[in-house]
């Protein structure tokens, strides 16, 4: 049983970061009951399939009509027995449905009400539509992810939806739960992807203030400016990731590459483009597997680059069980690890779950 065993979470089904946050809570042992509209497709919480990987681990996924008074009353009754509720509607939608924080807290004052949006619950853009790429752009993150002279390249939707969104919502909900244990009072968690993505850039504001981080993007250590923090193509079309920042690791890298330390002084920034060209030519002399065999066992901070197809089979990931298989779908397993209360993926049992939430057999049948 995971560390959140015994915590009951009511999830109003949505897309992206909200379900990801609920998945994280479920992975950690929370009893997550997902409510979805009966006309929603699988990825929004309808028919459960093994391909809905972020929908895993719910105690149950059950339909509810949020446009009917009976459906609203069911949600409020469930909220009476919940420790937390998470939703990802646009600001004002839950209030119009009759399920806003004031109404829910009137039924359960201890409940932590987690809200996931792009721009937040207030501000001039609060009700404007957007996606990850928009949120990380006004957060100041996307503008820094670019090579010199090239347009910004968004990192899938990892930075806004999941890193700055779902994870921050899950963190906020757990913080709220801890506080409620001592105060006896719930509260609203306003998790905005703009805020989360901005917070993830915190260190760079310090580096900028200290004169260490320079404009334009693509000229610094972590943004492809440095030859020792870069990706390189190999002879077979694969790639190697080099991240040898510390001097001892850089020295080890040069030794493995059979380059003399005086030939490539690490902090001679004016020569970084020259050093990049040299390493690019060198890495093309061997295959990805050959470089991996040389570099990965050493303290050179250099690894082969893997994708969805081969990362699960990397020996390190296999040894740690980093990836799991549900049905026939390979996917990342729960993280982080706990020494005593191990996280696990539970399987849905709608009837048992609703019974545990206080519903009779006849009432459960009404959900169908």
Residue, then its C-alpha position, 0 to 999 in steps of 0.5 A: x500500500x502506498x503512502x497515500x493509502x486511506x486518502x480519498x480523492x474525487x476526480x472530475x475527469x478532464x484532459x492532460x495535467x488533471x488526470x496526470x495529477x490524479x494518476x500520481x495520487x493513485x499511484x501513491x495509494x490514494x483511493x481515486x474515484x473518477x467521474x466522467x460524462x457518459x458521452x466522454x471518450x476513453x481518454x477523457x475518462x469514459x471507457x477504460x482501456x489500457x491505452x489510457x495510461x494516465x487513467x490508470x490506478x483509479x478505484x473506479x471510473x463512473x459516469x455522472x450527468x453534471x447537467x442534471x440535479x441528481x448528478x450534481x447531488x451525487x457529486x456532492x454526496x461523494x464529496x462529503x466522504x472525500x479528502x480532496x477533489x481535483x478538477x480542470x475546468x475553466x474558471x467559473x465552470x464548476x461554479x455554474x454547475x453548482x459544484x464550486x468550492x463554496x458549495x462543496x465546502x458547505x458539505x465538507x469543510x475539510x476537503x482540499x479543492x484542487x483546481x488545474x488551469x493554464x492561466x490560473x483562477x484570476x488575471x486578465x487571461x484566466x478565461x482565455x483558451x490555451x495549451x502547454x505551448x502557450x502557458x510556457x511561452x508567457x511563463x518565460x520558459x519557452x523563449x529560452x529553449x532555443x539554439x542560437x539563431x533558431x526558433x524556440x523548440x517546445x519540449x513536447x508538452x512536458x514542461x507546462x502540462x505535466x511538470x508545471x501543471x499536473x505535478x504541481x497540482x498533486x504537490x499542492x493537494x498533498x500540502x493541503x491535506x497535510x495542513x487540513x490534518x492539523x487545522x481541520x479545514x480544507x482550502x482551494x489549491x489554485x494550480x496554474x501551468x503558467x505559475x508552475x512553468x515559471x517556478x521551474x525556471x527559478x534557478x536561471x533568474x539567479x544565474x542571470x542576476x549573477x551575470x552567469x546567464x546571458x542572452x541570446x538563448x543558445x550561448x550558455x552552458x545548459x542551452x546548447x552553448x557549451x560543447x560539453x552539454x550537447x547532443x551529437x549524432x553517431x555513425x548509425x544515425x543515433x545520438x549521444x548526450x553529453x553533460x560533463x559540466x564539473x571539471x572532473x567529469x569533463x576530464x574523464x570525458x576527454x580521456x575516454x575520447x582520447x583528447x588532451x586536456x590542453x587541446x580543449x580547455x573547458x571554459x574557453x567560451x570563444x572556442x566552444x563552436x570550434x570544440x563542438x565541431x570537433x566533437x561532432x566529427x568524433x562522435x560520427x566515427x562510432x555507432x551509438x551502441x559503441x559509444x554507450x559501451x565506452x561512456x555509460x559505465x564511466x563518470x563522464x556524464x555521457x549517455x546514449x539517447x534512447x526513445x520510447x522504443x528502447x528506453x524500457x529495455x535499457x539494463x538500468x531501467x530493467x534492473x530498477x523496474x522503471x517501466x511496467x506493463x499493464x495489459x500489453x502496454x509498456x509505460x513508466x511505473x510509479x515514482x518516487x520509491x518508498x522503502x516501506x509503503x511501496x507505490x503500486x498500480x491498482x485495478x478498477x473495481x467500480x462496485x466495490x469502490x462506490x460501496x466503500x464511498x457509502x453507496x448501497x447496491x441500489x444506488x450503485x445501480x443508478x450510476x450505470 
